[in-house]
């Protein structure tokens, strides 16, 4: 009986259809729900692809920006307006600051090149604040200023600010006129040479005896490992100092032609310094004044009434910043030792 009752009960209940799960196409046929799910997958796939492409583009842009700042615009300078005026007439201030060397000469060349490419430039002011430096760097700057004047035909005025002595004055005489601030130190027409002698330090203090083998009596004149004799010193004067001195005198005679006689220049070429008023009295410079006076002088020489005055600045470069930081760390290597031991022939005013 029990078995019969159970059979009757199971047979009395018809099979129930499967209940839909909430959120998965309630009330929709299975085919429609599948199509809707595949549509969302396509949509999110497209969004993912676009997101990946956008991130790749951003990375490429970031790499480009970093590369631009790392290398910097080679050979370019930026302009900063220091006196307002019409855009059609421009006076450029070219800066010569600090010790003169090969890199400084390259920077002056870069500035002059930029001024030469700008057809709106009506005149140039070379602002000098330098006690001089190497004879090669000083002479390179002198020749670049001369070349610029010949090729561009615009007036170039030197403006001395602070110190414009020795190599700084050497560069100044390449300009058409020279203006100096009242407190400027200039002059120091002469040449100097110096090097270190390590003989006593090596032999007496460290017990190191250097061995130098040469062919030719004068091959190692002068040497950092022995005190020079009078014969060696006279040899250096004749071969290096006197020619460099005569070159300086000739440059000043040429630059101040019609203003100073050769005898005047030789009288002043004793290596002594002069204040701006003294230099004006001796005719080593043309005027004592300030930057605005130099600007007015350029306007007069260029025959213009008004002009915008701009100053060239170095373009920013991450590479130059990093290299500057690396140079600030003491780094003594073979090259440094060579430079310390090699005689430096300088157009420099300094307590060496």
C-alpha positions as CSV (number, residue, x, y, z in Angstrom):
1,X,0.0,0.0,0.0
2,X,2.7,2.4,0.9
3,X,4.5,1.8,-2.4
4,X,1.3,2.4,-4.3
5,X,0.6,5.7,-2.4
6,X,4.1,6.9,-3.2
7,X,3.7,6.0,-6.9
8,X,0.4,7.8,-7.1
9,X,1.9,11.0,-5.4
10,X,4.9,11.2,-7.8
11,X,2.7,10.7,-10.8
12,X,0.3,13.4,-9.8
13,X,2.9,16.2,-10.0
14,X,3.8,17.3,-13.5
15,X,7.5,18.3,-14.2
16,X,8.3,22.0,-13.5
17,X,10.2,24.1,-16.0
18,X,13.6,25.5,-14.8
19,X,13.3,28.8,-13.0
20,X,15.3,31.8,-14.4
21,X,18.2,33.1,-12.4
22,X,17.9,36.8,-11.4
23,X,20.1,39.1,-13.5
24,X,20.8,36.7,-16.3
25,X,18.2,37.6,-19.0
26,X,15.1,37.2,-16.9
27,X,12.2,36.5,-19.1
28,X,14.4,36.3,-22.2
29,X,15.0,33.3,-24.4
30,X,18.4,31.6,-24.0
31,X,19.5,32.7,-27.5
32,X,18.8,36.4,-26.8
33,X,20.6,36.3,-23.5
34,X,23.7,34.8,-25.2
35,X,23.7,37.5,-27.8
36,X,23.4,40.2,-25.2
37,X,26.4,38.8,-23.2
38,X,28.6,38.6,-26.3
39,X,27.8,42.2,-27.1
40,X,29.1,43.4,-23.7
41,X,32.2,41.3,-24.2
42,X,32.9,43.0,-27.6
43,X,32.3,46.4,-26.0
44,X,34.7,45.9,-23.1
45,X,37.2,44.4,-25.5
46,X,37.2,47.5,-27.6
47,X,37.5,49.7,-24.5
48,X,40.5,47.6,-23.4
49,X,42.2,47.9,-26.8
50,X,41.7,51.7,-26.9
51,X,43.0,52.0,-23.4
52,X,46.2,50.0,-24.3
53,X,46.7,52.2,-27.4
54,X,46.2,55.4,-25.4
55,X,48.8,54.2,-22.8
56,X,51.3,53.4,-25.6
57,X,50.8,56.9,-27.1
58,X,51.4,58.5,-23.6
59,X,54.5,56.5,-23.1
60,X,55.9,57.5,-26.5
61,X,55.1,61.1,-25.8
62,X,56.8,60.9,-22.4
63,X,59.9,59.4,-24.1
64,X,59.9,62.2,-26.7
65,X,59.7,64.9,-24.0
66,X,62.5,63.3,-22.0
67,X,64.6,63.0,-25.1
68,X,64.0,66.7,-26.0
69,X,65.0,67.9,-22.5
70,X,67.9,65.5,-22.3
71,X,69.6,66.6,-25.5
72,X,68.2,70.2,-25.6
73,X,68.0,72.2,-28.8
74,X,71.5,71.9,-30.0
75,X,73.3,75.1,-31.0
76,X,70.2,77.2,-30.0
77,X,69.8,80.0,-27.5
78,X,66.6,81.5,-26.1
79,X,65.7,85.2,-26.0
80,X,64.7,87.3,-23.0
81,X,63.4,90.8,-23.6
82,X,65.3,93.2,-21.3
83,X,64.1,96.5,-22.9
84,X,60.7,96.7,-24.7
85,X,60.5,98.2,-28.2
86,X,59.2,97.5,-31.7
87,X,59.5,94.0,-33.0
88,X,60.9,95.2,-36.3
89,X,64.2,96.5,-34.8
90,X,66.2,94.4,-32.3
91,X,69.4,94.8,-30.4
92,X,71.0,91.6,-29.1
93,X,73.1,91.3,-25.9
94,X,75.7,88.6,-26.3
95,X,77.2,87.5,-23.0
96,X,80.8,86.7,-22.3
97,X,81.0,85.8,-18.6
98,X,83.7,84.1,-16.5
99,X,87.0,82.5,-17.4
100,X,87.6,82.3,-21.1
101,X,88.3,78.9,-22.6
102,X,87.3,76.8,-25.6
103,X,83.7,76.1,-24.5
104,X,83.2,79.8,-23.7
105,X,84.4,80.7,-27.2
106,X,81.9,78.2,-28.7
107,X,79.1,79.7,-26.7
108,X,79.9,83.2,-28.0
109,X,80.1,81.8,-31.5
110,X,76.6,80.2,-31.0
111,X,75.2,83.6,-29.9
112,X,76.7,85.5,-32.8
113,X,75.4,82.8,-35.2
114,X,71.9,83.2,-33.8
115,X,72.1,87.0,-34.2
116,X,73.4,86.6,-37.7
117,X,70.3,84.5,-38.7
118,X,67.9,87.0,-37.3
119,X,67.2,89.6,-40.0
120,X,65.6,91.9,-37.4
121,X,68.9,92.5,-35.6
122,X,70.1,96.0,-36.1
123,X,73.0,95.9,-33.6
124,X,74.9,93.8,-31.0
125,X,76.2,94.5,-27.5
126,X,78.9,92.1,-26.3
127,X,78.6,92.2,-22.5
128,X,81.9,91.2,-20.9
129,X,82.5,90.3,-17.3
130,X,85.7,88.3,-17.5
131,X,89.3,88.5,-16.1
132,X,90.5,86.6,-19.2
133,X,91.6,83.1,-19.8
134,X,93.4,81.0,-22.4
135,X,95.1,82.8,-25.3
136,X,93.4,80.5,-27.8
137,X,89.9,81.1,-26.4
138,X,90.5,84.8,-26.3
139,X,91.7,84.9,-29.8
140,X,88.8,82.8,-31.1
141,X,86.3,85.2,-29.6
142,X,88.2,88.1,-31.1
143,X,88.1,86.6,-34.5
144,X,84.4,85.6,-34.3
145,X,83.4,89.2,-33.4
146,X,85.5,90.5,-36.3
147,X,83.9,88.0,-38.7
148,X,80.4,88.9,-37.5
149,X,81.0,92.6,-38.1
150,X,82.4,92.0,-41.6
151,X,79.6,89.6,-42.7
152,X,76.6,91.2,-41.1
153,X,77.5,94.9,-41.3
154,X,75.8,95.9,-38.1
155,X,77.4,97.9,-35.2
156,X,78.9,95.9,-32.4
157,X,79.6,97.6,-29.1
158,X,81.5,96.1,-26.1
159,X,80.0,96.7,-22.7
160,X,82.3,96.0,-19.8
161,X,80.7,95.1,-16.5
162,X,82.7,94.3,-13.4
163,X,85.9,93.0,-14.8
164,X,87.1,93.1,-18.5
165,X,90.8,92.6,-18.1
166,X,93.5,90.8,-20.1
167,X,91.6,88.3,-22.4
168,X,88.4,90.2,-21.6
169,X,89.9,93.4,-23.0
170,X,91.4,91.4,-25.9
171,X,87.9,90.4,-26.9
172,X,86.6,94.0,-26.4
173,X,88.9,95.6,-29.0
174,X,87.3,93.5,-31.7
175,X,84.2,95.7,-31.2
176,X,83.5,99.1,-32.9
177,X,83.2,101.0,-29.6
178,X,83.8,100.2,-25.9
179,X,81.6,101.3,-23.0
180,X,82.5,100.4,-19.4
181,X,80.7,100.8,-16.1
182,X,82.4,103.3,-13.7
183,X,83.5,100.5,-11.4
184,X,84.9,98.3,-14.1
185,X,88.5,96.9,-13.9
186,X,90.1,96.6,-17.3
187,X,93.5,96.7,-19.0
188,X,96.1,94.0,-17.9
189,X,97.6,93.8,-21.4
190,X,100.1,91.0,-21.0
191,X,100.6,87.3,-20.9
192,X,101.4,84.8,-18.1
193,X,102.4,81.2,-17.8
194,X,102.5,78.9,-14.9
195,X,102.8,75.2,-14.0
196,X,103.2,73.1,-10.9
197,X,106.5,71.5,-9.8
198,X,106.0,68.3,-7.8
199,X,109.7,67.4,-7.3
200,X,110.0,68.0,-3.6
201,X,106.6,66.5,-2.8
202,X,107.3,63.3,-4.7
203,X,111.0,62.8,-3.7
204,X,111.2,64.2,-0.2
205,X,107.7,63.5,1.1
206,X,106.6,60.4,-0.8
207,X,109.8,58.8,-1.8
208,X,108.8,58.7,-5.4
209,X,111.5,59.3,-8.1
210,X,110.1,60.0,-11.5
211,X,112.0,58.7,-14.5
212,X,111.6,60.7,-17.7
213,X,113.4,59.6,-20.9
214,X,113.7,62.0,-23.8
215,X,115.6,62.5,-27.0
216,X,116.4,66.2,-27.5
217,X,117.7,68.5,-24.8
218,X,114.6,70.7,-24.7
219,X,111.9,68.0,-25.1
220,X,110.7,68.2,-21.5
221,X,111.1,72.0,-21.0
222,X,109.5,72.8,-18.6
223,X,109.0,69.7,-16.5
224,X,106.7,69.2,-13.5
225,X,109.3,67.0,-11.9
226,X,112.2,69.4,-11.6
227,X,112.8,73.1,-10.9
228,X,113.4,75.0,-14.2
229,X,116.8,76.5,-14.8
230,X,117.3,80.1,-16.0
231,X,118.1,78.7,-19.5
232,X,114.8,76.9,-19.6
233,X,112.9,80.0,-18.4
234,X,114.5,82.2,-21.0
235,X,113.6,79.6,-23.7
236,X,110.0,79.7,-22.7
237,X,110.0,83.5,-22.7
238,X,111.4,83.5,-26.2
239,X,109.2,80.7,-27.7
240,X,105.9,81.3,-25.9
241,X,105.5,84.4,-23.8
242,X,107.0,87.0,-26.2
243,X,105.0,85.8,-29.3
244,X,101.8,85.8,-27.2
245,X,102.6,89.2,-25.8
246,X,103.3,90.7,-29.3
247,X,100.1,89.2,-30.6
248,X,98.1,90.9,-27.8
249,X,99.8,94.3,-28.5
250,X,99.1,93.9,-32.3
251,X,95.4,93.2,-31.6
252,X,95.1,96.3,-29.4
253,X,96.9,98.5,-32.0
254,X,94.5,97.2,-34.7
255,X,91.4,97.6,-32.5
256,X,92.3,101.1,-31.4
257,X,93.6,102.3,-34.7
258,X,93.2,106.0,-35.1
259,X,92.7,106.4,-31.3
260,X,96.0,105.1,-29.9
261,X,99.4,105.0,-31.5
262,X,101.6,101.9,-31.4
263,X,103.8,103.6,-28.9
264,X,100.8,104.4,-26.7
265,X,99.8,100.8,-26.7
266,X,103.2,99.5,-25.8
267,X,103.4,102.0,-23.0
268,X,100.1,100.7,-21.6
269,X,101.0,97.1,-22.2
270,X,102.8,96.5,-18.9
271,X,100.2,94.1,-17.5
272,X,98.8,96.8,-15.2
273,X,95.1,97.2,-14.5
274,X,93.1,100.4,-14.9
275,X,89.7,101.6,-13.6
276,X,87.2,102.7,-16.1
277,X,87.9,106.5,-15.7
278,X,91.6,105.8,-16.1
279,X,91.0,103.7,-19.2
280,X,88.9,106.5,-20.6
281,X,91.7,109.0,-20.1
282,X,94.2,106.6,-21.7
283,X,91.8,106.0,-24.6
284,X,91.6,102.2,-24.0
285,X,87.8,102.6,-23.9
286,X,85.4,105.1,-25.5
287,X,82.8,105.9,-22.8
288,X,82.1,105.3,-19.1
289,X,78.4,104.4,-18.7
290,X,75.8,101.8,-18.1
291,X,73.9,99.3,-20.3
292,X,71.4,101.9,-21.4
293,X,74.3,104.1,-22.5
294,X,75.6,101.2,-24.6
295,X,72.1,100.7,-26.1
296,X,71.9,104.4,-27.0
297,X,75.3,104.2,-28.7
298,X,74.2,101.2,-30.8
299,X,71.1,103.0,-31.8
300,X,73.1,106.0,-32.9
301,X,75.6,103.8,-34.9
302,X,72.7,101.9,-36.5
303,X,70.7,105.1,-37.2
304,X,67.5,103.9,-35.5
305,X,65.3,105.6,-32.9
306,X,63.8,102.7,-31.1
307,X,64.6,99.0,-30.7
308,X,63.7,96.0,-28.6
309,X,66.7,94.8,-26.6
310,X,66.9,91.0,-26.0
311,X,69.5,89.0,-24.2
312,X,70.5,85.5,-25.3
313,X,70.4,82.7,-22.7
314,X,71.5,79.1,-22.9
315,X,68.7,76.8,-23.9
316,X,67.8,74.3,-21.1
317,X,69.2,70.9,-21.4
318,X,68.9,68.0,-18.9
319,X,72.2,66.7,-20.2
320,X,74.1,69.9,-19.4
321,X,72.5,69.9,-16.0
322,X,73.6,66.4,-15.2
323,X,77.1,67.0,-16.7
324,X,77.4,70.1,-14.4
325,X,76.5,68.1,-11.4
326,X,79.0,65.4,-12.4
327,X,81.7,68.1,-12.8
328,X,81.1,69.3,-9.3
329,X,82.4,66.0,-7.9
330,X,86.1,65.9,-7.4
331,X,87.5,63.6,-10.1
332,X,91.2,63.3,-10.3
333,X,92.3,61.1,-13.3
334,X,95.2,61.0,-15.7
335,X,93.8,63.9,-17.7
336,X,93.4,66.1,-14.6
337,X,97.0,65.4,-13.6
338,X,98.2,66.2,-17.1
339,X,96.4,69.5,-17.0
340,X,97.9,70.3,-13.6
341,X,101.4,69.6,-14.8
342,X,101.1,71.3,-18.2
343,X,102.0,74.9,-18.5
344,X,99.1,77.2,-19.0
345,X,99.7,80.2,-21.2
346,X,97.1,82.8,-20.3
347,X,95.7,86.2,-21.1
348,X,94.5,86.4,-17.5
349,X,94.5,88.9,-14.7
350,X,94.9,86.8,-11.6
351,X,96.9,86.3,-8.5
352,X,98.2,82.9,-9.9
